[in-house]
Amino acid sequence: MQDKDTNKNILQNIGVDINDEKIHIDLNKTKSFFQTLQDTLNQKAQKMQSDIEQGKVDLDNIGLKVDNEQIDIDLNKTKNFIEDLGNKLNNFIKDLENSIDNISKKES
């Protein structure tokens, strides 16, 4: 029952109301919600790109060496990198969920 209530609250926060076989969509709320979500995702993507450009992601540290003639892969380093990336993605998803919750709270 709680999941149903949570889903209903989320829908209402983004401007969708379903009652008595009718669907009402508040386009201003929906547009505002998705614009804020887009802005949040853009900020996260820009930070990730900045980290890559600043050398915070070092190919040698992740077990890759690439030149014009060959590609060398150190599987141990790559495994560690993938595990670390998985943890970072989990944190990113948690941050995204928190952002969505914050947006929902602002909209209601």
Secondary structure, DSSP 8 states (H G I E B T S, - for coil): -HHHHHHHHHHHHTTEEEETTEEEE-HHHHHHHHHHHHHHHHHHHHHHHHHHHTTSS-TTTTTEEE-SS-EEE-HHHHHHHHHHHHHHHHHHHHHHHHHHHHHHHHH-
